[in-house]
């Protein structure tokens, strides 16, 4: 059984995988704009949601 598996995974194929080849640094301002646009929340509500979702203190989030 192991031999069959090794043989199977060793065969060449034409599989196309979802690979991200481009890495992009997102600025803090870009991140804020993305959150505002996608979440449709004001800044205060956004802080509270991020606090709930990440379990990070709101004071720390506001400093970022």
mmJSON file of the N, C-alpha and C atoms, coordinates in Angstrom:
{"data_MODEL":{"atom_site":{
"group_PDB":["ATOM","ATOM","ATOM","ATOM","ATOM","ATOM","ATOM","ATOM","ATOM","ATOM","ATOM","ATOM","ATOM","ATOM","ATOM","ATOM","ATOM","ATOM","ATOM","ATOM","ATOM","ATOM","ATOM","ATOM","ATOM","ATOM","ATOM","ATOM","ATOM","ATOM","ATOM","ATOM","ATOM","ATOM","ATOM","ATOM","ATOM","ATOM","ATOM","ATOM","ATOM","ATOM","ATOM","ATOM","ATOM","ATOM","ATOM","ATOM","ATOM","ATOM","ATOM","ATOM","ATOM","ATOM","ATOM","ATOM","ATOM","ATOM","ATOM","ATOM","ATOM","ATOM","ATOM","ATOM","ATOM","ATOM","ATOM","ATOM","ATOM","ATOM","ATOM","ATOM","ATOM","ATOM","ATOM","ATOM","ATOM","ATOM","ATOM","ATOM","ATOM","ATOM","ATOM","ATOM","ATOM","ATOM","ATOM","ATOM","ATOM","ATOM","ATOM","ATOM","ATOM","ATOM","ATOM","ATOM","ATOM","ATOM","ATOM","ATOM","ATOM","ATOM","ATOM","ATOM","ATOM","ATOM","ATOM","ATOM","ATOM","ATOM","ATOM","ATOM","ATOM","ATOM","ATOM","ATOM","ATOM","ATOM","ATOM","ATOM","ATOM","ATOM","ATOM","ATOM","ATOM","ATOM","ATOM","ATOM","ATOM","ATOM","ATOM","ATOM","ATOM","ATOM","ATOM","ATOM","ATOM","ATOM","ATOM","ATOM","ATOM","ATOM","ATOM","ATOM","ATOM","ATOM","ATOM","ATOM","ATOM","ATOM","ATOM","ATOM","ATOM","ATOM","ATOM","ATOM","ATOM","ATOM","ATOM","ATOM","ATOM","ATOM","ATOM","ATOM","ATOM","ATOM","ATOM","ATOM","ATOM","ATOM","ATOM","ATOM","ATOM","ATOM","ATOM","ATOM","ATOM","ATOM","ATOM","ATOM","ATOM","ATOM","ATOM","ATOM","ATOM","ATOM","ATOM","ATOM","ATOM","ATOM","ATOM","ATOM"],
"id":[1,2,3,4,5,6,7,8,9,10,11,12,13,14,15,16,17,18,19,20,21,22,23,24,25,26,27,28,29,30,31,32,33,34,35,36,37,38,39,40,41,42,43,44,45,46,47,48,49,50,51,52,53,54,55,56,57,58,59,60,61,62,63,64,65,66,67,68,69,70,71,72,73,74,75,76,77,78,79,80,81,82,83,84,85,86,87,88,89,90,91,92,93,94,95,96,97,98,99,100,101,102,103,104,105,106,107,108,109,110,111,112,113,114,115,116,117,118,119,120,121,122,123,124,125,126,127,128,129,130,131,132,133,134,135,136,137,138,139,140,141,142,143,144,145,146,147,148,149,150,151,152,153,154,155,156,157,158,159,160,161,162,163,164,165,166,167,168,169,170,171,172,173,174,175,176,177,178,179,180,181,182,183,184,185,186,187,188,189,190,191,192],
"type_symbol":["N","C","C","N","C","C","N","C","C","N","C","C","N","C","C","N","C","C","N","C","C","N","C","C","N","C","C","N","C","C","N","C","C","N","C","C","N","C","C","N","C","C","N","C","C","N","C","C","N","C","C","N","C","C","N","C","C","N","C","C","N","C","C","N","C","C","N","C","C","N","C","C","N","C","C","N","C","C","N","C","C","N","C","C","N","C","C","N","C","C","N","C","C","N","C","C","N","C","C","N","C","C","N","C","C","N","C","C","N","C","C","N","C","C","N","C","C","N","C","C","N","C","C","N","C","C","N","C","C","N","C","C","N","C","C","N","C","C","N","C","C","N","C","C","N","C","C","N","C","C","N","C","C","N","C","C","N","C","C","N","C","C","N","C","C","N","C","C","N","C","C","N","C","C","N","C","C","N","C","C","N","C","C","N","C","C","N","C","C","N","C","C"],
"label_atom_id":["N","CA","C","N","CA","C","N","CA","C","N","CA","C","N","CA","C","N","CA","C","N","CA","C","N","CA","C","N","CA","C","N","CA","C","N","CA","C","N","CA","C","N","CA","C","N","CA","C","N","CA","C","N","CA","C","N","CA","C","N","CA","C","N","CA","C","N","CA","C","N","CA","C","N","CA","C","N","CA","C","N","CA","C","N","CA","C","N","CA","C","N","CA","C","N","CA","C","N","CA","C","N","CA","C","N","CA","C","N","CA","C","N","CA","C","N","CA","C","N","CA","C","N","CA","C","N","CA","C","N","CA","C","N","CA","C","N","CA","C","N","CA","C","N","CA","C","N","CA","C","N","CA","C","N","CA","C","N","CA","C","N","CA","C","N","CA","C","N","CA","C","N","CA","C","N","CA","C","N","CA","C","N","CA","C","N","CA","C","N","CA","C","N","CA","C","N","CA","C","N","CA","C","N","CA","C","N","CA","C","N","CA","C","N","CA","C","N","CA","C","N","CA","C"],
"label_alt_id":[null,null,null,null,null,null,null,null,null,null,null,null,null,null,null,null,null,null,null,null,null,null,null,null,null,null,null,null,null,null,null,null,null,null,null,null,null,null,null,null,null,null,null,null,null,null,null,null,null,null,null,null,null,null,null,null,null,null,null,null,null,null,null,null,null,null,null,null,null,null,null,null,null,null,null,null,null,null,null,null,null,null,null,null,null,null,null,null,null,null,null,null,null,null,null,null,null,null,null,null,null,null,null,null,null,null,null,null,null,null,null,null,null,null,null,null,null,null,null,null,null,null,null,null,null,null,null,null,null,null,null,null,null,null,null,null,null,null,null,null,null,null,null,null,null,null,null,null,null,null,null,null,null,null,null,null,null,null,null,null,null,null,null,null,null,null,null,null,null,null,null,null,null,null,null,null,null,null,null,null,null,null,null,null,null,null,null,null,null,null,null,null],
"label_comp_id":["UNK","UNK","UNK","UNK","UNK","UNK","UNK","UNK","UNK","UNK","UNK","UNK","UNK","UNK","UNK","UNK","UNK","UNK","UNK","UNK","UNK","UNK","UNK","UNK","UNK","UNK","UNK","UNK","UNK","UNK","UNK","UNK","UNK","UNK","UNK","UNK","UNK","UNK","UNK","UNK","UNK","UNK","UNK","UNK","UNK","UNK","UNK","UNK","UNK","UNK","UNK","UNK","UNK","UNK","UNK","UNK","UNK","UNK","UNK","UNK","UNK","UNK","UNK","UNK","UNK","UNK","UNK","UNK","UNK","UNK","UNK","UNK","UNK","UNK","UNK","UNK","UNK","UNK","UNK","UNK","UNK","UNK","UNK","UNK","UNK","UNK","UNK","UNK","UNK","UNK","UNK","UNK","UNK","UNK","UNK","UNK","UNK","UNK","UNK","UNK","UNK","UNK","UNK","UNK","UNK","UNK","UNK","UNK","UNK","UNK","UNK","UNK","UNK","UNK","UNK","UNK","UNK","UNK","UNK","UNK","UNK","UNK","UNK","UNK","UNK","UNK","UNK","UNK","UNK","UNK","UNK","UNK","UNK","UNK","UNK","UNK","UNK","UNK","UNK","UNK","UNK","UNK","UNK","UNK","UNK","UNK","UNK","UNK","UNK","UNK","UNK","UNK","UNK","UNK","UNK","UNK","UNK","UNK","UNK","UNK","UNK","UNK","UNK","UNK","UNK","UNK","UNK","UNK","UNK","UNK","UNK","UNK","UNK","UNK","UNK","UNK","UNK","UNK","UNK","UNK","UNK","UNK","UNK","UNK","UNK","UNK","UNK","UNK","UNK","UNK","UNK","UNK"],
"label_asym_id":["A","A","A","A","A","A","A","A","A","A","A","A","A","A","A","A","A","A","A","A","A","A","A","A","A","A","A","A","A","A","A","A","A","A","A","A","A","A","A","A","A","A","A","A","A","A","A","A","A","A","A","A","A","A","A","A","A","A","A","A","A","A","A","A","A","A","A","A","A","A","A","A","A","A","A","A","A","A","A","A","A","A","A","A","A","A","A","A","A","A","A","A","A","A","A","A","A","A","A","A","A","A","A","A","A","A","A","A","A","A","A","A","A","A","A","A","A","A","A","A","A","A","A","A","A","A","A","A","A","A","A","A","A","A","A","A","A","A","A","A","A","A","A","A","A","A","A","A","A","A","A","A","A","A","A","A","A","A","A","A","A","A","A","A","A","A","A","A","A","A","A","A","A","A","A","A","A","A","A","A","A","A","A","A","A","A","A","A","A","A","A","A"],
"label_entity_id":["1","1","1","1","1","1","1","1","1","1","1","1","1","1","1","1","1","1","1","1","1","1","1","1","1","1","1","1","1","1","1","1","1","1","1","1","1","1","1","1","1","1","1","1","1","1","1","1","1","1","1","1","1","1","1","1","1","1","1","1","1","1","1","1","1","1","1","1","1","1","1","1","1","1","1","1","1","1","1","1","1","1","1","1","1","1","1","1","1","1","1","1","1","1","1","1","1","1","1","1","1","1","1","1","1","1","1","1","1","1","1","1","1","1","1","1","1","1","1","1","1","1","1","1","1","1","1","1","1","1","1","1","1","1","1","1","1","1","1","1","1","1","1","1","1","1","1","1","1","1","1","1","1","1","1","1","1","1","1","1","1","1","1","1","1","1","1","1","1","1","1","1","1","1","1","1","1","1","1","1","1","1","1","1","1","1","1","1","1","1","1","1"],
"label_seq_id":[1,1,1,2,2,2,3,3,3,4,4,4,5,5,5,6,6,6,7,7,7,8,8,8,9,9,9,10,10,10,11,11,11,12,12,12,13,13,13,14,14,14,15,15,15,16,16,16,17,17,17,18,18,18,19,19,19,20,20,20,21,21,21,22,22,22,23,23,23,24,24,24,25,25,25,26,26,26,27,27,27,28,28,28,29,29,29,30,30,30,31,31,31,32,32,32,33,33,33,34,34,34,35,35,35,36,36,36,37,37,37,38,38,38,39,39,39,40,40,40,41,41,41,42,42,42,43,43,43,44,44,44,45,45,45,46,46,46,47,47,47,48,48,48,49,49,49,50,50,50,51,51,51,52,52,52,53,53,53,54,54,54,55,55,55,56,56,56,57,57,57,58,58,58,59,59,59,60,60,60,61,61,61,62,62,62,63,63,63,64,64,64],
"pdbx_PDB_ins_code":[null,null,null,null,null,null,null,null,null,null,null,null,null,null,null,null,null,null,null,null,null,null,null,null,null,null,null,null,null,null,null,null,null,null,null,null,null,null,null,null,null,null,null,null,null,null,null,null,null,null,null,null,null,null,null,null,null,null,null,null,null,null,null,null,null,null,null,null,null,null,null,null,null,null,null,null,null,null,null,null,null,null,null,null,null,null,null,null,null,null,null,null,null,null,null,null,null,null,null,null,null,null,null,null,null,null,null,null,null,null,null,null,null,null,null,null,null,null,null,null,null,null,null,null,null,null,null,null,null,null,null,null,null,null,null,null,null,null,null,null,null,null,null,null,null,null,null,null,null,null,null,null,null,null,null,null,null,null,null,null,null,null,null,null,null,null,null,null,null,null,null,null,null,null,null,null,null,null,null,null,null,null,null,null,null,null,null,null,null,null,null,null],
"Cartn_x":[0.823,0.0,0.876,1.899,2.81,3.531,3.91,4.593,3.706,2.429,1.483,1.356,1.321,1.203,2.438,3.611,4.859,4.917,4.51,4.482,3.528,2.361,1.345,1.843,2.424,2.838,4.109,4.809,6.042,5.788,4.598,4.284,4.145,4.634,4.472,3.002,2.564,1.177,1.096,-0.078,-0.305,-1.184,-1.166,-1.986,-1.579,-2.585,-2.356,-2.815,-1.908,-2.223,-2.385,-3.114,-3.3,-2.088,-1.175,0.012,0.079,0.403,0.538,2.012,2.342,3.745,4.153,3.175,3.469,3.145,4.117,3.885,3.856,2.911,2.759,2.611,3.372,3.277,2.113,1.21,0.065,0.377,0.251,0.515,-0.626,-0.382,-1.425,-2.618,-2.331,-3.411,-4.23,-3.558,-4.272,-5.155,-4.622,-5.385,-6.624,-6.468,-7.625,-8.691,-8.257,-9.209,-9.91,-9.182,-9.784,-10.83,-10.486,-11.425,-12.67,-12.48,-13.624,-14.528,-13.909,-14.676,-15.408,-14.687,-15.276,-16.213,-15.869,-16.678,-17.798,-17.669,-18.672,-18.96,-17.887,-18.021,-17.219,-17.655,-16.862,-15.675,-14.803,-13.552,-13.79,-14.673,-14.923,-15.487,-16.474,-17.041,-15.98,-15.127,-14.062,-13.138,-12.747,-11.877,-12.521,-13.788,-14.484,-14.566,-14.856,-14.928,-13.569,-12.547,-11.203,-10.824,-11.182,-10.914,-11.601,-12.861,-13.6,-13.025,-12.694,-12.221,-10.812,-9.962,-8.557,-8.21,-9.107,-8.854,-7.657,-7.45,-6.406,-7.093,-6.547,-7.115,-7.32,-8.477,-8.823,-7.786,-7.222,-6.198,-4.975,-4.594,-3.457,-3.805,-5.018,-5.461,-5.481,-5.966,-6.049,-4.668,-3.673,-2.308,-1.71,-2.189,-1.668,-2.205],
"Cartn_y":[-1.184,0.0,1.259,1.292,2.434,2.57,1.447,1.455,2.099,1.754,2.336,3.843,4.268,5.693,6.447,5.932,6.569,6.633,5.577,5.558,6.62,6.745,7.704,9.145,9.473,10.864,11.215,10.22,10.458,10.707,10.386,10.565,12.045,12.408,13.776,14.017,15.257,15.589,17.045,17.428,18.796,19.579,19.2,19.892,21.362,22.206,23.628,23.971,24.483,24.82,26.329,26.705,28.121,28.602,29.198,29.707,31.212,31.904,33.352,33.651,34.185,34.439,35.859,36.725,38.117,38.421,38.977,39.401,40.91,41.445,42.892,43.338,44.327,44.881,45.861,45.689,46.582,47.594,48.866,49.909,49.959,50.586,50.732,51.494,52.538,53.335,52.5,51.697,50.802,49.837,49.275,48.323,48.996,50.221,50.951,51.158,51.56,51.803,50.521,49.425,48.134,47.74,47.871,47.518,48.394,49.711,50.621,50.273,49.984,49.704,48.367,47.317,45.984,45.741,46.286,46.024,47.042,48.173,49.232,49.593,49.849,50.253,51.515,52.285,53.457,53.025,53.954,53.604,52.996,53.581,53.069,51.653,51.421,50.076,49.089,49.558,48.696,48.235,49.139,48.767,47.686,47.858,46.875,45.512,45.507,44.238,43.551,44.323,43.74,43.194,43.934,43.463,42.121,42.019,40.759,39.615,39.895,38.837,38.355,39.269,38.912,38.714,39.136,39.072,39.941,41.011,41.995,43.216,43.735,44.879,46.062,46.725,47.842,48.961,49.195,50.238,49.965,48.704,48.321,48.506,48.109,48.252,49.729,50.595,52.015,52.635,52.125,52.647,52.275,51.173,50.726,51.624],
"Cartn_z":[0.0,0.0,0.0,0.846,0.886,-0.449,-1.009,-2.307,-3.372,-3.376,-4.343,-4.142,-2.893,-2.595,-3.089,-2.789,-3.219,-4.738,-5.389,-6.844,-7.38,-6.755,-7.184,-7.04,-5.894,-5.682,-6.447,-6.915,-7.676,-9.155,-9.629,-11.043,-11.388,-12.565,-13.059,-13.399,-13.199,-13.537,-13.969,-14.409,-14.871,-13.9,-12.636,-11.646,-11.555,-11.402,-11.216,-9.809,-9.035,-7.652,-7.515,-6.496,-6.208,-5.429,-6.097,-5.441,-5.657,-4.611,-4.696,-4.893,-6.042,-6.339,-5.951,-5.8,-5.509,-4.049,-3.35,-1.967,-1.947,-1.198,-1.152,0.276,0.675,2.015,2.039,2.989,3.122,4.212,3.876,4.87,5.871,7.009,8.02,7.452,6.688,6.093,5.114,4.298,3.375,4.152,5.24,6.052,6.632,7.143,7.693,6.618,5.437,4.344,3.916,3.87,3.514,4.543,5.82,6.891,6.818,6.659,6.581,5.399,4.25,3.039,3.127,3.526,3.531,4.704,5.856,7.048,7.228,6.551,6.649,8.104,8.848,10.252,10.477,11.491,11.822,12.678,12.951,13.617,14.995,15.793,17.142,17.102,16.231,16.101,15.61,14.689,14.158,15.244,16.157,17.268,18.115,18.414,19.262,18.589,17.302,16.58,16.529,16.237,16.193,17.561,18.612,19.979,20.231,19.859,20.077,19.257,18.005,17.119,17.434,17.886,18.106,19.57,20.458,21.892,22.282,21.51,21.812,22.411,23.494,24.195,23.247,23.372,22.491,22.575,23.743,23.892,23.03,22.948,22.111,20.636,20.274,18.884,18.478,19.367,19.041,18.843,19.549,19.403,18.052,17.483,16.183,15.11],
"occupancy":[1.0,1.0,1.0,1.0,1.0,1.0,1.0,1.0,1.0,1.0,1.0,1.0,1.0,1.0,1.0,1.0,1.0,1.0,1.0,1.0,1.0,1.0,1.0,1.0,1.0,1.0,1.0,1.0,1.0,1.0,1.0,1.0,1.0,1.0,1.0,1.0,1.0,1.0,1.0,1.0,1.0,1.0,1.0,1.0,1.0,1.0,1.0,1.0,1.0,1.0,1.0,1.0,1.0,1.0,1.0,1.0,1.0,1.0,1.0,1.0,1.0,1.0,1.0,1.0,1.0,1.0,1.0,1.0,1.0,1.0,1.0,1.0,1.0,1.0,1.0,1.0,1.0,1.0,1.0,1.0,1.0,1.0,1.0,1.0,1.0,1.0,1.0,1.0,1.0,1.0,1.0,1.0,1.0,1.0,1.0,1.0,1.0,1.0,1.0,1.0,1.0,1.0,1.0,1.0,1.0,1.0,1.0,1.0,1.0,1.0,1.0,1.0,1.0,1.0,1.0,1.0,1.0,1.0,1.0,1.0,1.0,1.0,1.0,1.0,1.0,1.0,1.0,1.0,1.0,1.0,1.0,1.0,1.0,1.0,1.0,1.0,1.0,1.0,1.0,1.0,1.0,1.0,1.0,1.0,1.0,1.0,1.0,1.0,1.0,1.0,1.0,1.0,1.0,1.0,1.0,1.0,1.0,1.0,1.0,1.0,1.0,1.0,1.0,1.0,1.0,1.0,1.0,1.0,1.0,1.0,1.0,1.0,1.0,1.0,1.0,1.0,1.0,1.0,1.0,1.0,1.0,1.0,1.0,1.0,1.0,1.0,1.0,1.0,1.0,1.0,1.0,1.0],
"B_iso_or_equiv":[0.0,0.0,0.0,0.0,0.0,0.0,0.0,0.0,0.0,0.0,0.0,0.0,0.0,0.0,0.0,0.0,0.0,0.0,0.0,0.0,0.0,0.0,0.0,0.0,0.0,0.0,0.0,0.0,0.0,0.0,0.0,0.0,0.0,0.0,0.0,0.0,0.0,0.0,0.0,0.0,0.0,0.0,0.0,0.0,0.0,0.0,0.0,0.0,0.0,0.0,0.0,0.0,0.0,0.0,0.0,0.0,0.0,0.0,0.0,0.0,0.0,0.0,0.0,0.0,0.0,0.0,0.0,0.0,0.0,0.0,0.0,0.0,0.0,0.0,0.0,0.0,0.0,0.0,0.0,0.0,0.0,0.0,0.0,0.0,0.0,0.0,0.0,0.0,0.0,0.0,0.0,0.0,0.0,0.0,0.0,0.0,0.0,0.0,0.0,0.0,0.0,0.0,0.0,0.0,0.0,0.0,0.0,0.0,0.0,0.0,0.0,0.0,0.0,0.0,0.0,0.0,0.0,0.0,0.0,0.0,0.0,0.0,0.0,0.0,0.0,0.0,0.0,0.0,0.0,0.0,0.0,0.0,0.0,0.0,0.0,0.0,0.0,0.0,0.0,0.0,0.0,0.0,0.0,0.0,0.0,0.0,0.0,0.0,0.0,0.0,0.0,0.0,0.0,0.0,0.0,0.0,0.0,0.0,0.0,0.0,0.0,0.0,0.0,0.0,0.0,0.0,0.0,0.0,0.0,0.0,0.0,0.0,0.0,0.0,0.0,0.0,0.0,0.0,0.0,0.0,0.0,0.0,0.0,0.0,0.0,0.0,0.0,0.0,0.0,0.0,0.0,0.0],
"pdbx_formal_charge":[null,null,null,null,null,null,null,null,null,null,null,null,null,null,null,null,null,null,null,null,null,null,null,null,null,null,null,null,null,null,null,null,null,null,null,null,null,null,null,null,null,null,null,null,null,null,null,null,null,null,null,null,null,null,null,null,null,null,null,null,null,null,null,null,null,null,null,null,null,null,null,null,null,null,null,null,null,null,null,null,null,null,null,null,null,null,null,null,null,null,null,null,null,null,null,null,null,null,null,null,null,null,null,null,null,null,null,null,null,null,null,null,null,null,null,null,null,null,null,null,null,null,null,null,null,null,null,null,null,null,null,null,null,null,null,null,null,null,null,null,null,null,null,null,null,null,null,null,null,null,null,null,null,null,null,null,null,null,null,null,null,null,null,null,null,null,null,null,null,null,null,null,null,null,null,null,null,null,null,null,null,null,null,null,null,null,null,null,null,null,null,null],
"auth_seq_id":[1,1,1,2,2,2,3,3,3,4,4,4,5,5,5,6,6,6,7,7,7,8,8,8,9,9,9,10,10,10,11,11,11,12,12,12,13,13,13,14,14,14,15,15,15,16,16,16,17,17,17,18,18,18,19,19,19,20,20,20,21,21,21,22,22,22,23,23,23,24,24,24,25,25,25,26,26,26,27,27,27,28,28,28,29,29,29,30,30,30,31,31,31,32,32,32,33,33,33,34,34,34,35,35,35,36,36,36,37,37,37,38,38,38,39,39,39,40,40,40,41,41,41,42,42,42,43,43,43,44,44,44,45,45,45,46,46,46,47,47,47,48,48,48,49,49,49,50,50,50,51,51,51,52,52,52,53,53,53,54,54,54,55,55,55,56,56,56,57,57,57,58,58,58,59,59,59,60,60,60,61,61,61,62,62,62,63,63,63,64,64,64],
"auth_comp_id":["UNK","UNK","UNK","UNK","UNK","UNK","UNK","UNK","UNK","UNK","UNK","UNK","UNK","UNK","UNK","UNK","UNK","UNK","UNK","UNK","UNK","UNK","UNK","UNK","UNK","UNK","UNK","UNK","UNK","UNK","UNK","UNK","UNK","UNK","UNK","UNK","UNK","UNK","UNK","UNK","UNK","UNK","UNK","UNK","UNK","UNK","UNK","UNK","UNK","UNK","UNK","UNK","UNK","UNK","UNK","UNK","UNK","UNK","UNK","UNK","UNK","UNK","UNK","UNK","UNK","UNK","UNK","UNK","UNK","UNK","UNK","UNK","UNK","UNK","UNK","UNK","UNK","UNK","UNK","UNK","UNK","UNK","UNK","UNK","UNK","UNK","UNK","UNK","UNK","UNK","UNK","UNK","UNK","UNK","UNK","UNK","UNK","UNK","UNK","UNK","UNK","UNK","UNK","UNK","UNK","UNK","UNK","UNK","UNK","UNK","UNK","UNK","UNK","UNK","UNK","UNK","UNK","UNK","UNK","UNK","UNK","UNK","UNK","UNK","UNK","UNK","UNK","UNK","UNK","UNK","UNK","UNK","UNK","UNK","UNK","UNK","UNK","UNK","UNK","UNK","UNK","UNK","UNK","UNK","UNK","UNK","UNK","UNK","UNK","UNK","UNK","UNK","UNK","UNK","UNK","UNK","UNK","UNK","UNK","UNK","UNK","UNK","UNK","UNK","UNK","UNK","UNK","UNK","UNK","UNK","UNK","UNK","UNK","UNK","UNK","UNK","UNK","UNK","UNK","UNK","UNK","UNK","UNK","UNK","UNK","UNK","UNK","UNK","UNK","UNK","UNK","UNK"],
"auth_asym_id":["A","A","A","A","A","A","A","A","A","A","A","A","A","A","A","A","A","A","A","A","A","A","A","A","A","A","A","A","A","A","A","A","A","A","A","A","A","A","A","A","A","A","A","A","A","A","A","A","A","A","A","A","A","A","A","A","A","A","A","A","A","A","A","A","A","A","A","A","A","A","A","A","A","A","A","A","A","A","A","A","A","A","A","A","A","A","A","A","A","A","A","A","A","A","A","A","A","A","A","A","A","A","A","A","A","A","A","A","A","A","A","A","A","A","A","A","A","A","A","A","A","A","A","A","A","A","A","A","A","A","A","A","A","A","A","A","A","A","A","A","A","A","A","A","A","A","A","A","A","A","A","A","A","A","A","A","A","A","A","A","A","A","A","A","A","A","A","A","A","A","A","A","A","A","A","A","A","A","A","A","A","A","A","A","A","A","A","A","A","A","A","A"],
"auth_atom_id":["N","CA","C","N","CA","C","N","CA","C","N","CA","C","N","CA","C","N","CA","C","N","CA","C","N","CA","C","N","CA","C","N","CA","C","N","CA","C","N","CA","C","N","CA","C","N","CA","C","N","CA","C","N","CA","C","N","CA","C","N","CA","C","N","CA","C","N","CA","C","N","CA","C","N","CA","C","N","CA","C","N","CA","C","N","CA","C","N","CA","C","N","CA","C","N","CA","C","N","CA","C","N","CA","C","N","CA","C","N","CA","C","N","CA","C","N","CA","C","N","CA","C","N","CA","C","N","CA","C","N","CA","C","N","CA","C","N","CA","C","N","CA","C","N","CA","C","N","CA","C","N","CA","C","N","CA","C","N","CA","C","N","CA","C","N","CA","C","N","CA","C","N","CA","C","N","CA","C","N","CA","C","N","CA","C","N","CA","C","N","CA","C","N","CA","C","N","CA","C","N","CA","C","N","CA","C","N","CA","C","N","CA","C","N","CA","C","N","CA","C","N","CA","C"],
"pdbx_PDB_model_num":[1,1,1,1,1,1,1,1,1,1,1,1,1,1,1,1,1,1,1,1,1,1,1,1,1,1,1,1,1,1,1,1,1,1,1,1,1,1,1,1,1,1,1,1,1,1,1,1,1,1,1,1,1,1,1,1,1,1,1,1,1,1,1,1,1,1,1,1,1,1,1,1,1,1,1,1,1,1,1,1,1,1,1,1,1,1,1,1,1,1,1,1,1,1,1,1,1,1,1,1,1,1,1,1,1,1,1,1,1,1,1,1,1,1,1,1,1,1,1,1,1,1,1,1,1,1,1,1,1,1,1,1,1,1,1,1,1,1,1,1,1,1,1,1,1,1,1,1,1,1,1,1,1,1,1,1,1,1,1,1,1,1,1,1,1,1,1,1,1,1,1,1,1,1,1,1,1,1,1,1,1,1,1,1,1,1,1,1,1,1,1,1]
}}}
